[in-house]
Amino acid sequence: LLAFVVPPACVVCRAALPRADLRLCASCTRALPWLPRRTCSRCGLPSHRRGCPAASAAFTRAWAPLAHEGVARDLVGALKFRGALPLAELMAAHIAANLPADLRAAPAVIVPVPSQPSRARRRGFDPAGALAAALAGRLGAALQPCLRRRDHGGRQVGATRSQRRRSGRLTIELTARPPPRVLLVDDVHTTGATLSACATTLVAGGCREVVAVTYTRTL
């Protein structure tokens, strides 16, 4: 009845969908900007002009299935800014289906990158937390949200690399002892500043290995 009153539509282009359980039309699915299988294991980029930008990051590895552009960027925006929570399952499915075999085989606990509490209250949910929970279900992995943010920095959208990496901008704390091996999950990997800050806190708490896994990677 709901599908009759409000016909299902693609979340990106709003084209009609044949079934209510679908989120993307065939055209948008074909337009997903998949990254190549072989990327830099440290930063997740297909290539870099100079040295690896994650050479000094606290995480040991970074990976994402998609570039942060086009349809993939629209999906991230719909989840974060329009509250399209069912997209967390779709994005988790994309990650799980393409996750490198060695990351899938080795046991690891999934830890979401925390949102600022005030931002999570305004949204009514935590995008990275929703994505991490959906991915844990797909992989059959444990979920441990053991990080929290205590800073009051502004939104990162539109911020420069230097602004994102400014000392003291991020304050990440542990709420519990971290597991020895972590898949640190977020929606977007841009400069890696937030991921590295979270990884620094996890390592300081006793974590031996932190792998940053995101849905998209900014090129």
C-alpha positions as protocol buffer text, in pm:
chain_id: "A"
residue {
  index: 1
  type: LEU
  ca { x: 0 y: 0 z: 0 }
}
residue {
  index: 2
  type: LEU
  ca { x: 282 y: 240 z: 87 }
}
residue {
  index: 3
  type: ALA
  ca { x: 458 y: 163 z: -243 }
}
residue {
  index: 4
  type: PHE
  ca { x: 133 y: 241 z: -425 }
}
residue {
  index: 5
  type: VAL
  ca { x: 87 y: 577 z: -251 }
}
residue {
  index: 6
  type: VAL
  ca { x: 457 y: 670 z: -258 }
}
residue {
  index: 7
  type: PRO
  ca { x: 621 y: 471 z: -541 }
}
residue {
  index: 8
  type: PRO
  ca { x: 979 y: 364 z: -464 }
}
residue {
  index: 9
  type: ALA
  ca { x: 1242 y: 588 z: -624 }
}
residue {
  index: 10
  type: CYS
  ca { x: 1619 y: 590 z: -663 }
}
residue {
  index: 11
  type: VAL
  ca { x: 1775 y: 788 z: -377 }
}
residue {
  index: 12
  type: VAL
  ca { x: 2013 y: 964 z: -618 }
}
residue {
  index: 13
  type: CYS
  ca { x: 1823 y: 1044 z: -941 }
}
residue {
  index: 14
  type: ARG
  ca { x: 1465 y: 979 z: -815 }
}
residue {
  index: 15
  type: ALA
  ca { x: 1390 y: 745 z: -1106 }
}
residue {
  index: 16
  type: ALA
  ca { x: 1114 y: 492 z: -1040 }
}
residue {
  index: 17
  type: LEU
  ca { x: 1225 y: 155 z: -901 }
}
residue {
  index: 18
  type: PRO
  ca { x: 1059 y: -181 z: -970 }
}
residue {
  index: 19
  type: ARG
  ca { x: 1074 y: -289 z: -606 }
}
residue {
  index: 20
  type: ALA
  ca { x: 1051 y: -109 z: -274 }
}
residue {
  index: 21
  type: ASP
  ca { x: 1355 y: -291 z: -132 }
}
residue {
  index: 22
  type: LEU
  ca { x: 1589 y: -137 z: -392 }
}
residue {
  index: 23
  type: ARG
  ca { x: 1771 y: 191 z: -325 }
}
residue {
  index: 24
  type: LEU
  ca { x: 1952 y: 262 z: -653 }
}
residue {
  index: 25
  type: CYS
  ca { x: 1832 y: 240 z: -1012 }
}
residue {
  index: 26
  type: ALA
  ca { x: 2030 y: 39 z: -1267 }
}
residue {
  index: 27
  type: SER
  ca { x: 2177 y: 354 z: -1422 }
}
residue {
  index: 28
  type: CYS
  ca { x: 2310 y: 490 z: -1091 }
}
residue {
  index: 29
  type: THR
  ca { x: 2440 y: 146 z: -994 }
}
residue {
  index: 30
  type: ARG
  ca { x: 2642 y: 133 z: -1316 }
}
residue {
  index: 31
  type: ALA
  ca { x: 2775 y: 485 z: -1244 }
}
residue {
  index: 32
  type: LEU
  ca { x: 2925 y: 395 z: -904 }
}
residue {
  index: 33
  type: PRO
  ca { x: 3291 y: 514 z: -911 }
}
residue {
  index: 34
  type: TRP
  ca { x: 3467 y: 195 z: -801 }
}
residue {
  index: 35
  type: LEU
  ca { x: 3834 y: 232 z: -712 }
}
residue {
  index: 36
  type: PRO
  ca { x: 4084 y: -10 z: -868 }
}
residue {
  index: 37
  type: ARG
  ca { x: 4171 y: -326 z: -679 }
}
residue {
  index: 38
  type: ARG
  ca { x: 4531 y: -214 z: -637 }
}
residue {
  index: 39
  type: THR
  ca { x: 4565 y: 101 z: -429 }
}
residue {
  index: 40
  type: CYS
  ca { x: 4825 y: 229 z: -183 }
}
residue {
  index: 41
  type: SER
  ca { x: 4786 y: 16 z: 128 }
}
residue {
  index: 42
  type: ARG
  ca { x: 4877 y: 308 z: 355 }
}
residue {
  index: 43
  type: CYS
  ca { x: 4644 y: 580 z: 227 }
}
residue {
  index: 44
  type: GLY
  ca { x: 4395 y: 399 z: 1 }
}
residue {
  index: 45
  type: LEU
  ca { x: 4465 y: 620 z: -302 }
}
residue {
  index: 46
  type: PRO
  ca { x: 4518 y: 471 z: -649 }
}
residue {
  index: 47
  type: SER
  ca { x: 4831 y: 689 z: -681 }
}
residue {
  index: 48
  type: HIS
  ca { x: 4996 y: 1000 z: -533 }
}
residue {
  index: 49
  type: ARG
  ca { x: 5218 y: 1260 z: -695 }
}
residue {
  index: 50
  type: ARG
  ca { x: 5466 y: 1290 z: -411 }
}
residue {
  index: 51
  type: GLY
  ca { x: 5506 y: 1082 z: -95 }
}
residue {
  index: 52
  type: CYS
  ca { x: 5220 y: 889 z: 62 }
}
residue {
  index: 53
  type: PRO
  ca { x: 4998 y: 1136 z: 254 }
}
residue {
  index: 54
  type: ALA
  ca { x: 4941 y: 874 z: 526 }
}
residue {
  index: 55
  type: ALA
  ca { x: 5311 y: 804 z: 586 }
}
residue {
  index: 56
  type: SER
  ca { x: 5291 y: 949 z: 939 }
}
residue {
  index: 57
  type: ALA
  ca { x: 4933 y: 840 z: 1018 }
}
residue {
  index: 58
  type: ALA
  ca { x: 4866 y: 628 z: 1325 }
}
residue {
  index: 59
  type: PHE
  ca { x: 4662 y: 372 z: 1129 }
}
residue {
  index: 60
  type: THR
  ca { x: 4861 y: 98 z: 956 }
}
residue {
  index: 61
  type: ARG
  ca { x: 4643 y: 65 z: 648 }
}
residue {
  index: 62
  type: ALA
  ca { x: 4352 y: 236 z: 474 }
}
residue {
  index: 63
  type: TRP
  ca { x: 4101 y: 102 z: 225 }
}
residue {
  index: 64
  type: ALA
  ca { x: 3777 y: 213 z: 57 }
}
residue {
  index: 65
  type: PRO
  ca { x: 3581 y: 57 z: -232 }
}
residue {
  index: 66
  type: LEU
  ca { x: 3468 y: 381 z: -397 }
}
residue {
  index: 67
  type: ALA
  ca { x: 3590 y: 728 z: -486 }
}
residue {
  index: 68
  type: HIS
  ca { x: 3410 y: 1017 z: -316 }
}
residue {
  index: 69
  type: GLU
  ca { x: 3244 y: 1152 z: -627 }
}
residue {
  index: 70
  type: GLY
  ca { x: 2928 y: 1116 z: -831 }
}
residue {
  index: 71
  type: VAL
  ca { x: 2677 y: 858 z: -711 }
}
residue {
  index: 72
  type: ALA
  ca { x: 2890 y: 747 z: -415 }
}
residue {
  index: 73
  type: ARG
  ca { x: 2919 y: 1104 z: -284 }
}
residue {
  index: 74
  type: ASP
  ca { x: 2542 y: 1145 z: -321 }
}
residue {
  index: 75
  type: LEU
  ca { x: 2483 y: 829 z: -117 }
}
residue {
  index: 76
  type: VAL
  ca { x: 2708 y: 954 z: 163 }
}
residue {
  index: 77
  type: GLY
  ca { x: 2526 y: 1289 z: 159 }
}
residue {
  index: 78
  type: ALA
  ca { x: 2185 y: 1123 z: 170 }
}
residue {
  index: 79
  type: LEU
  ca { x: 2285 y: 920 z: 476 }
}
residue {
  index: 80
  type: LYS
  ca { x: 2456 y: 1205 z: 663 }
}
residue {
  index: 81
  type: PHE
  ca { x: 2236 y: 1502 z: 578 }
}
residue {
  index: 82
  type: ARG
  ca { x: 1898 y: 1354 z: 480 }
}
residue {
  index: 83
  type: GLY
  ca { x: 1882 y: 1077 z: 739 }
}
residue {
  index: 84
  type: ALA
  ca { x: 1839 y: 801 z: 480 }
}
residue {
  index: 85
  type: LEU
  ca { x: 1928 y: 528 z: 730 }
}
residue {
  index: 86
  type: PRO
  ca { x: 1848 y: 230 z: 501 }
}
residue {
  index: 87
  type: LEU
  ca { x: 2147 y: 340 z: 291 }
}
residue {
  index: 88
  type: ALA
  ca { x: 2380 y: 225 z: 570 }
}
residue {
  index: 89
  type: GLU
  ca { x: 2291 y: -133 z: 477 }
}
residue {
  index: 90
  type: LEU
  ca { x: 2354 y: -69 z: 107 }
}
residue {
  index: 91
  type: MET
  ca { x: 2689 y: 99 z: 176 }
}
residue {
  index: 92
  type: ALA
  ca { x: 2788 y: -182 z: 414 }
}
residue {
  index: 93
  type: ALA
  ca { x: 2702 y: -435 z: 143 }
}
residue {
  index: 94
  type: HIS
  ca { x: 2932 y: -255 z: -102 }
}
residue {
  index: 95
  type: ILE
  ca { x: 3215 y: -258 z: 153 }
}
residue {
  index: 96
  type: ALA
  ca { x: 3165 y: -622 z: 255 }
}
residue {
  index: 97
  type: ALA
  ca { x: 3142 y: -749 z: -103 }
}
residue {
  index: 98
  type: ASN
  ca { x: 3472 y: -586 z: -200 }
}
residue {
  index: 99
  type: LEU
  ca { x: 3671 y: -606 z: 124 }
}
residue {
  index: 100
  type: PRO
  ca { x: 4021 y: -750 z: 60 }
}
residue {
  index: 101
  type: ALA
  ca { x: 4043 y: -1117 z: 151 }
}
residue {
  index: 102
  type: ASP
  ca { x: 4312 y: -1068 z: 415 }
}
residue {
  index: 103
  type: LEU
  ca { x: 4099 y: -810 z: 600 }
}
residue {
  index: 104
  type: ARG
  ca { x: 3800 y: -1042 z: 588 }
}
residue {
  index: 105
  type: ALA
  ca { x: 3992 y: -1348 z: 705 }
}
residue {
  index: 106
  type: ALA
  ca { x: 4178 y: -1202 z: 1002 }
}
residue {
  index: 107
  type: PRO
  ca { x: 3961 y: -1151 z: 1312 }
}
residue {
  index: 108
  type: ALA
  ca { x: 3908 y: -785 z: 1397 }
}
residue {
  index: 109
  type: VAL
  ca { x: 3664 y: -579 z: 1598 }
}
residue {
  index: 110
  type: ILE
  ca { x: 3477 y: -297 z: 1425 }
}
residue {
  index: 111
  type: VAL
  ca { x: 3506 y: 43 z: 1592 }
}
residue {
  index: 112
  type: PRO
  ca { x: 3308 y: 337 z: 1448 }
}
residue {
  index: 113
  type: VAL
  ca { x: 3462 y: 684 z: 1425 }
}
residue {
  index: 114
  type: PRO
  ca { x: 3263 y: 886 z: 1680 }
}
residue {
  index: 115
  type: SER
  ca { x: 3054 y: 1191 z: 1593 }
}
residue {
  index: 116
  type: GLN
  ca { x: 3044 y: 1503 z: 1804 }
}
residue {
  index: 117
  type: PRO
  ca { x: 2764 y: 1448 z: 2059 }
}
residue {
  index: 118
  type: SER
  ca { x: 2589 y: 1774 z: 1967 }
}
residue {
  index: 119
  type: ARG
  ca { x: 2590 y: 1684 z: 1598 }
}
residue {
  index: 120
  type: ALA
  ca { x: 2459 y: 1334 z: 1666 }
}
residue {
  index: 121
  type: ARG
  ca { x: 2177 y: 1483 z: 1877 }
}
residue {
  index: 122
  type: ARG
  ca { x: 2079 y: 1724 z: 1598 }
}
residue {
  index: 123
  type: ARG
  ca { x: 2074 y: 1446 z: 1341 }
}
residue {
  index: 124
  type: GLY
  ca { x: 1911 y: 1195 z: 1571 }
}
residue {
  index: 125
  type: PHE
  ca { x: 2164 y: 928 z: 1472 }
}
residue {
  index: 126
  type: ASP
  ca { x: 2535 y: 870 z: 1408 }
}
residue {
  index: 127
  type: PRO
  ca { x: 2615 y: 800 z: 1038 }
}
residue {
  index: 128
  type: ALA
  ca { x: 2946 y: 625 z: 1103 }
}
residue {
  index: 129
  type: GLY
  ca { x: 2786 y: 426 z: 1385 }
}
residue {
  index: 130
  type: ALA
  ca { x: 2501 y: 313 z: 1157 }
}
residue {
  index: 131
  type: LEU
  ca { x: 2748 y: 212 z: 884 }
}
residue {
  index: 132
  type: ALA
  ca { x: 2972 y: 28 z: 1131 }
}
residue {
  index: 133
  type: ALA
  ca { x: 2677 y: -162 z: 1281 }
}
residue {
  index: 134
  type: ALA
  ca { x: 2555 y: -266 z: 937 }
}
residue {
  index: 135
  type: LEU
  ca { x: 2906 y: -376 z: 836 }
}
residue {
  index: 136
  type: ALA
  ca { x: 2953 y: -576 z: 1156 }
}
residue {
  index: 137
  type: GLY
  ca { x: 2633 y: -762 z: 1075 }
}
residue {
  index: 138
  type: ARG
  ca { x: 2748 y: -832 z: 721 }
}
residue {
  index: 139
  type: LEU
  ca { x: 3089 y: -960 z: 830 }
}
residue {
  index: 140
  type: GLY
  ca { x: 2975 y: -1138 z: 1144 }
}
residue {
  index: 141
  type: ALA
  ca { x: 3223 y: -927 z: 1340 }
}
residue {
  index: 142
  type: ALA
  ca { x: 3201 y: -777 z: 1687 }
}
residue {
  index: 143
  type: LEU
  ca { x: 3111 y: -410 z: 1719 }
}
residue {
  index: 144
  type: GLN
  ca { x: 3275 y: -205 z: 1995 }
}
residue {
  index: 145
  type: PRO
  ca { x: 3205 y: 172 z: 1998 }
}
residue {
  index: 146
  type: CYS
  ca { x: 3488 y: 248 z: 2239 }
}
residue {
  index: 147
  type: LEU
  ca { x: 3569 y: 603 z: 2123 }
}
residue {
  index: 148
  type: ARG
  ca { x: 3407 y: 939 z: 2190 }
}
residue {
  index: 149
  type: ARG
  ca { x: 3473 y: 1294 z: 2078 }
}
residue {
  index: 150
  type: ARG
  ca { x: 3512 y: 1573 z: 2331 }
}
residue {
  index: 151
  type: ASP
  ca { x: 3598 y: 1865 z: 2102 }
}
residue {
  index: 152
  type: HIS
  ca { x: 3364 y: 2124 z: 1956 }
}
residue {
  index: 153
  type: GLY
  ca { x: 3523 y: 2176 z: 1616 }
}
residue {
  index: 154
  type: GLY
  ca { x: 3306 y: 2291 z: 1329 }
}
residue {
  index: 155
  type: ARG
  ca { x: 3193 y: 2087 z: 1031 }
}
residue {
  index: 156
  type: GLN
  ca { x: 3472 y: 1959 z: 806 }
}
residue {
  index: 157
  type: VAL
  ca { x: 3280 y: 2007 z: 482 }
}
residue {
  index: 158
  type: GLY
  ca { x: 3474 y: 2268 z: 284 }
}
residue {
  index: 159
  type: ALA
  ca { x: 3763 y: 2283 z: 532 }
}
residue {
  index: 160
  type: THR
  ca { x: 4117 y: 2293 z: 393 }
}
residue {
  index: 161
  type: ARG
  ca { x: 4374 y: 2023 z: 458 }
}
residue {
  index: 162
  type: SER
  ca { x: 4562 y: 2245 z: 703 }
}
residue {
  index: 163
  type: GLN
  ca { x: 4241 y: 2331 z: 890 }
}
residue {
  index: 164
  type: ARG
  ca { x: 4149 y: 1962 z: 918 }
}
residue {
  index: 165
  type: ARG
  ca { x: 4495 y: 1877 z: 1052 }
}
residue {
  index: 166
  type: ARG
  ca { x: 4526 y: 2172 z: 1291 }
}
residue {
  index: 167
  type: SER
  ca { x: 4668 y: 2064 z: 1627 }
}
residue {
  index: 168
  type: GLY
  ca { x: 4407 y: 2043 z: 1902 }
}
residue {
  index: 169
  type: ARG
  ca { x: 4110 y: 2045 z: 1664 }
}
residue {
  index: 170
  type: LEU
  ca { x: 4018 y: 1687 z: 1752 }
}
residue {
  index: 171
  type: THR
  ca { x: 3992 y: 1538 z: 2100 }
}
residue {
  index: 172
  type: ILE
  ca { x: 3927 y: 1164 z: 2098 }
}
residue {
  index: 173
  type: GLU
  ca { x: 3894 y: 962 z: 2418 }
}
residue {
  index: 174
  type: LEU
  ca { x: 3856 y: 594 z: 2502 }
}
residue {
  index: 175
  type: THR
  ca { x: 3544 y: 474 z: 2682 }
}
residue {
  index: 176
  type: ALA
  ca { x: 3674 y: 118 z: 2720 }
}
residue {
  index: 177
  type: ARG
  ca { x: 3990 y: -81 z: 2662 }
}
residue {
  index: 178
  type: PRO
  ca { x: 4032 y: -124 z: 2285 }
}
residue {
  index: 179
  type: PRO
  ca { x: 4066 y: -466 z: 2121 }
}
residue {
  index: 180
  type: PRO
  ca { x: 4407 y: -570 z: 1983 }
}
residue {
  index: 181
  type: ARG
  ca { x: 4304 y: -541 z: 1617 }
}
residue {
  index: 182
  type: VAL
  ca { x: 4053 y: -288 z: 1489 }
}
residue {
  index: 183
  type: LEU
  ca { x: 3870 y: -203 z: 1168 }
}
residue {
  index: 184
  type: LEU
  ca { x: 3808 y: 169 z: 1220 }
}
residue {
  index: 185
  type: VAL
  ca { x: 3497 y: 255 z: 1017 }
}
residue {
  index: 186
  type: ASP
  ca { x: 3384 y: 591 z: 880 }
}
residue {
  index: 187
  type: ASP
  ca { x: 3187 y: 709 z: 577 }
}
residue {
  index: 188
  type: VAL
  ca { x: 3457 y: 921 z: 404 }
}
residue {
  index: 189
  type: HIS
  ca { x: 3837 y: 931 z: 410 }
}
residue {
  index: 190
  type: THR
  ca { x: 3943 y: 1283 z: 313 }
}
residue {
  index: 191
  type: THR
  ca { x: 4276 y: 1395 z: 463 }
}
residue {
  index: 192
  type: GLY
  ca { x: 4279 y: 1115 z: 719 }
}
residue {
  index: 193
  type: ALA
  ca { x: 4307 y: 1358 z: 1012 }
}
residue {
  index: 194
  type: THR
  ca { x: 4007 y: 1221 z: 1201 }
}
residue {
  index: 195
  type: LEU
  ca { x: 4100 y: 860 z: 1127 }
}
residue {
  index: 196
  type: SER
  ca { x: 4456 y: 920 z: 1245 }
}
residue {
  index: 197
  type: ALA
  ca { x: 4340 y: 1093 z: 1563 }
}
residue {
  index: 198
  type: CYS
  ca { x: 4116 y: 797 z: 1643 }
}
residue {
  index: 199
  type: ALA
  ca { x: 4395 y: 552 z: 1562 }
}
residue {
  index: 200
  type: THR
  ca { x: 4638 y: 743 z: 1787 }
}
residue {
  index: 201
  type: THR
  ca { x: 4397 y: 707 z: 2080 }
}
residue {
  index: 202
  type: LEU
  ca { x: 4340 y: 337 z: 2011 }
}
residue {
  index: 203
  type: VAL
  ca { x: 4713 y: 262 z: 1988 }
}
residue {
  index: 204
  type: ALA
  ca { x: 4782 y: 459 z: 2306 }
}
residue {
  index: 205
  type: GLY
  ca { x: 4522 y: 243 z: 2479 }
}
residue {
  index: 206
  type: GLY
  ca { x: 4693 y: -80 z: 2377 }
}
residue {
  index: 207
  type: CYS
  ca { x: 4559 y: -158 z: 2028 }
}
residue {
  index: 208
  type: ARG
  ca { x: 4827 y: -322 z: 1810 }
}
residue {
  index: 209
  type: GLU
  ca { x: 4681 y: -265 z: 1463 }
}
residue {
  index: 210
  type: VAL
  ca { x: 4428 y: -17 z: 1324 }
}
residue {
  index: 211
  type: VAL
  ca { x: 4297 y: -51 z: 968 }
}
residue {
  index: 212
  type: ALA
  ca { x: 4088 y: 244 z: 844 }
}
residue {
  index: 213
  type: VAL
  ca { x: 3792 y: 126 z: 634 }
}
residue {
  index: 214
  type: THR
  ca { x: 3564 y: 385 z: 475 }
}
residue {
  index: 215
  type: TYR
  ca { x: 3291 y: 380 z: 212 }
}
residue {
  index: 216
  type: THR
  ca { x: 3457 y: 643 z: -6 }
}
residue {
  index: 217
  type: ARG
  ca { x: 3802 y: 795 z: -54 }
}
residue {
  index: 218
  type: THR
  ca { x: 3852 y: 1154 z: -165 }
}
residue {
  index: 219
  type: LEU
  ca { x: 4090 y: 1160 z: -462 }
}
